[in-house]
Amino acid sequence: MIRLRGHLICATTEEAAAVQTHVALHTELSRAEPGCLSFEVTRTDDPMMWEVMESFRTQDDFNAHQTRTRASKWFEATRGILRDFRVEDLRD
């Protein structure tokens, strides 16, 4: 299993608004991907920060997610936002 955990850290209210605008569809599409075990993007107590937690069955599933995401409206709208993520390979 591959797990990504971390934060989106917005520098401006416009960046935070872009996340808010696009997060629901991004979450829906991500959860529908083959191999997606969980996918959550939630606002923290800081209105400029979002917690990201996702897991995928295999590295290939995770890679496919990354490829789809890079071609999405989500990425187009949020590409400039600081991402502080850690990816872990959780083998049994």
Contact map, one row per residue, 1 for C-alpha under 8 A:
11100000000000000000000000000000000000000000000000000011111000000000000000000000000000001110
11110000000000000000000000000000000000000000000000000011111001000000000000000000000000111100
11111000000000000000000000000000000000000000000000001111000000000000000000000000000000111100
01111100000000000000000000000000000000000000000000011110000000000000000000000000000011110000
00111110000000000000000000000000000000000000000000111100000000000000000000000000000011100000
00011111000000000000000000000000000000000000000000111000000000000000000000000000001111000000
00001111100000000000000000000000000000000000000011110000000000000000000000000000001110000000
00000111110000000000000000000000000000000000000011110000000000000000000000000000111100000000
00000011111000000000000000000000000000000000000111000000000000000000000000000000111100000000
00000001111110110000000000000000000000000000000110000000000000000000000000000000110000000000
00000000111110110000000000000000000000000000000100000000000000000000000000000000110000000000
00000000011111110000000000000000000000000000000100000000000000000000000000000000000000000000
00000000011111111000000000000000000000000000000100000000000000000000000000000000000000000000
00000000000111111100000000000000000000000000000000000000000000000000000000000000000000000000
00000000011111111110000000000000000000000000000000000000000000000000000000000100100000000000
00000000011111111111000000000000000000000000001110000000000000000000000000000000000000000000
00000000000011111111100000000000000000000000000000000000000000000000000000000000000000000000
00000000000001111111110000000000000000000000000000000000000000000000000000001100000000000000
00000000000000111111111000000000000000000000000000000000000000000000000001001100000000000000
00000000000000011111111100000000000000000000000000000000000000000000000000000000000000000000
00000000000000001111111100000000000000000000000000000000000000000000000000000000000000000000
00000000000000000111111111000000000000000000000000000000000000000000000011001000000000000000
00000000000000000011111111100000000000001000000000000000000000000000000001000000000000000000
00000000000000000001111111110000000000000000000000000000000000000000000000000000000000000000
00000000000000000000011111111000000000000000000000000000000000000000000000000000000000000000
00000000000000000000011111111100000000000000000000000000000000000000000001000000000000000000
00000000000000000000001111111110000000111000000000000000000000000000000000000000000000000000
00000000000000000000000111111111000000000000000000000000000000000000000000000000000000000000
00000000000000000000000011111111100000000000000000000000000000000000000000000000000000000000
00000000000000000000000001111111100100100000000000000000000000001000000000000000000000000000
00000000000000000000000000111111100111100000000000000000000000000000000000000000000000000000
00000000000000000000000000011111110100000000000000000000000000000000000000000000000000000000
00000000000000000000000000001111111100000000000000000000000000001000000000000000000000000000
00000000000000000000000000000001111100000000000000000000000010000000000000000000000000000000
00000000000000000000000000000000111110000000000000000001110011000000000000000000000000000000
00000000000000000000000000000111111111100000000000000111100011000000000000000000000000000000
00000000000000000000000000000010001111100000000000000111100000000000000000000000000000000000
00000000000000000000000000000010000111110000000000001111000000000000000000000000000000000000
00000000000000000000000000100110000111111000000000011110000000000000000000000000000000000000
00000000000000000000000000100000000001111100000000111100000000000000000000000000000000000000
00000000000000000000001000100000000000111110000001111000000000000000000000000000000000000000
00000000000000000000000000000000000000011111000001110000000000000000000000000000000000000000
00000000000000000000000000000000000000001111111111100000000000000000000000000000000000000000
00000000000000000000000000000000000000000111111011100000000000000000000000000000000000000000
00000000000000000000000000000000000000000011111010000000000000000000000000000000000000000000
00000000000000000000000000000000000000000011111110000000000000000000000000000000000000000000
00000000000000010000000000000000000000000011111111000000000000000000000000000000000000000000
00000000111110010000000000000000000000000010011111000000000000000000000000000000000000000000
00000011110000010000000000000000000000000011111111100000000000000000000000000000000000000000
00000011100000000000000000000000000000001111001111110000000000000000000000000000000000000000
00001111000000000000000000000000000000011111000011111000000000000000000000000000000000000000
00011111000000000000000000000000000000111100000001111100000000000000000000000000000000000000
00111100000000000000000000000000000001111000000000111110000000000000000000000000000000000000
00111000000000000000000000000000000111110000000000011111000000000000000000000000000000000000
11110000000000000000000000000000000111100000000000001111100001000000000000000000000000000000
11100000000000000000000000000000001111000000000000000111111011000000000000000000000000000000
11000000000000000000000000000000001110000000000000000011111011000000000000000000000000000000
11000000000000000000000000000000001000000000000000000001111111000000000000000000000000000000
11000000000000000000000000000000000000000000000000000001111111100000000000000000000000000000
00000000000000000000000000000000000000000000000000000000011111110000000000000000000000000000
00000000000000000000000000000000011100000000000000000001111111111000000000000000000000000000
01000000000000000000000000000000001100000000000000000011111111111100000000000000000000000000
00000000000000000000000000000000000000000000000000000000001111111110000000000000000000000000
00000000000000000000000000000000000000000000000000000000000111111111000000000000000000000000
00000000000000000000000000000100100000000000000000000000000011111111100000000000000000000000
00000000000000000000000000000000000000000000000000000000000001111111110000000000000000000000
00000000000000000000000000000000000000000000000000000000000000111111111000000000000000000000
00000000000000000000000000000000000000000000000000000000000000011111111100000000000000000000
00000000000000000000000000000000000000000000000000000000000000001111111101100000000000000000
00000000000000000000000000000000000000000000000000000000000000000111111100110000000000000000
00000000000000000000000000000000000000000000000000000000000000000011111110110000000000000000
00000000000000000000000000000000000000000000000000000000000000000001111111110000000000000000
00000000000000000000010000000000000000000000000000000000000000000000001111111000000000000000
00000000000000000010011001000000000000000000000000000000000000000000100111111100000000000000
00000000000000000000000000000000000000000000000000000000000000000000111111111110000000000000
00000000000000000000000000000000000000000000000000000000000000000000011111111110000000000000
00000000000000000110010000000000000000000000000000000000000000000000000011111110000000000000
00000000000000100110000000000000000000000000000000000000000000000000000001111111100000000000
00000000000000000000000000000000000000000000000000000000000000000000000000111111100000000000
00000000000000000000000000000000000000000000000000000000000000000000000000000111110000000000
00000001111000100000000000000000000000000000000000000000000000000000000000000111111000000000
00000001111000000000000000000000000000000000000000000000000000000000000000000001111100000000
00000111100000000000000000000000000000000000000000000000000000000000000000000000111110000000
00000111100000000000000000000000000000000000000000000000000000000000000000000000011111000000
00011110000000000000000000000000000000000000000000000000000000000000000000000000001111100000
00011100000000000000000000000000000000000000000000000000000000000000000000000000000111110000
01111000000000000000000000000000000000000000000000000000000000000000000000000000000011111000
01110000000000000000000000000000000000000000000000000000000000000000000000000000000001111100
11100000000000000000000000000000000000000000000000000000000000000000000000000000000000111110
11100000000000000000000000000000000000000000000000000000000000000000000000000000000000011111
10000000000000000000000000000000000000000000000000000000000000000000000000000000000000001111
00000000000000000000000000000000000000000000000000000000000000000000000000000000000000000111
